[in-house]
Structure formats: C-alpha cells, structure tokens
C-alpha cells in the first residue's frame, strides 16, 4: 500500500527544488528512459531515514558540482509503485534498493549507488563519490 501523499509531499518537493523531474507512471518512465541520449541520474526516492538524512542532501550537494548529468529524474518507491517498478527494469542487473541512484549515459547504466552505500555515511562523503562518478562518466563527453 502506498504511503500517504501528505507524508511524502515534502520529500517530493525537495527533489523538484533540486531540478528533478518526477516520473509517476510507467508511461513517464518509458518516455524518459526508452530512447535516452545524453546523461541522466535517476533517483529512487523513499521515506526511509537514510533517504532524508543522507541521500537527498548528498544529491543536493553533488548537483552543485561543475560536471553533472543533463537530466535529473526521480521515482518514489512506496508511492509511485508502477513507475518505480518500470524504472527498475531499466537497471534490473542491480538489486532493488531504496533509496538508490542510477547514473545513465546514452541509456546505459554507468554507475549505481545502492542503499548500503548510503546508509551510515555522511551526505558529504556520498556527494564526493557522486561527483567523482560525474567526472568519470560525464566529464569528457557532455
């Protein structure tokens, strides 16, 4: 059963303030990821404490970096279940986890951040890993 929309509204707004585009249906996901060119980050948002305390703040910090993805997209696990399920099909080789982040270049996952790489780490440490991945995968061709 999805979480109460009032509960997740601030978490959604935090993402859209960062410039993320919400994908709330499988159709949205297919339109964004189906024939993708360029660079993007897909954030699987969640209500868990590590999303609020570590992942979203880390992403906000990382997006201040000079090299970053052209598009920031988000699905909300436990809320937009159809969209989340479809998004996970695009990176099915990775175990589902919430929160998580997939960095894609021309439709292919080039870097993936699992929940276990977020839990117990500071936003600054996670952001440092993300910006290093941005530089490595997006720096030369963007």
Long-range contacts (C-beta under 8 A, 24 or more apart in sequence): 2-78, 2-79, 2-80, 2-81, 3-47, 3-78, 3-79, 5-79, 7-47, 8-47, 8-76, 8-78, 8-79, 11-45, 11-47, 11-51, 11-52, 11-56, 11-76, 12-45, 12-74, 12-76, 14-56, 14-60, 15-43, 15-45, 15-56, 15-72, 15-74, 18-56, 18-59, 18-60, 18-63, 18-72, 19-63, 19-72, 20-72, 20-73, 20-74, 21-71, 21-72, 21-73, 21-74, 22-73, 22-74, 22-75, 22-76, 22-80, 23-73, 23-74, 23-75, 23-80, 23-83, 23-87, 24-75, 24-76, 24-80, 24-83, 25-80, 25-82, 25-83, 26-82, 26-83, 26-85, 26-86, 28-83, 29-75, 29-83, 29-86, 29-87, 29-90, 30-86, 32-71, 32-73, 33-73, 33-87, 33-90, 33-104, 33-107, 35-107, 36-104, 36-106, 36-107, 37-106, 37-107, 38-70, 38-71, 38-105, 38-106, 38-142, 39-69, 39-70, 39-71, 39-103, 39-104, 39-105, 39-137, 39-138, 39-142, 40-69, 40-70, 40-71, 40-72, 40-73, 40-103, 40-104, 41-68, 41-69, 41-71, 41-72, 41-73, 41-101, 41-102, 41-103, 41-104, 42-73, 42-74, 42-75, 42-87, 42-90, 42-91, 42-101, 42-102, 42-104, 43-72, 43-73, 43-74, 43-75, 43-99, 43-100, 43-101, 44-74, 44-75, 44-76, 44-77, 44-84, 44-87, 44-88, 44-97, 44-98, 44-99, 44-100, 44-101, 44-102, 45-74, 45-75, 45-76, 45-77, 45-98, 45-99, 46-76, 46-77, 46-78, 46-98, 46-99, 47-78, 48-98, 48-99, 48-115, 50-99, 50-115, 50-118, 50-119, 50-120, 51-98, 51-99, 51-118, 53-123, 54-118, 54-119, 54-121, 54-122, 54-123, 54-126, 55-99, 55-101, 55-118, 55-123, 55-126, 56-99, 57-123, 58-118, 58-123, 58-124, 58-125, 58-126, 58-127, 58-130, 59-101, 59-127, 59-130, 60-123, 61-123, 61-124, 61-127, 62-126, 62-127, 62-130, 62-131, 62-134, 65-130, 65-131, 65-134, 65-135, 67-131, 67-134, 67-135, 67-138, 67-139, 67-142, 68-134, 68-138, 69-103, 69-134, 69-138, 70-142, 101-130, 103-133, 103-134, 103-137, 103-138, 105-137, 105-138, 105-141, 110-137, 111-136, 111-137
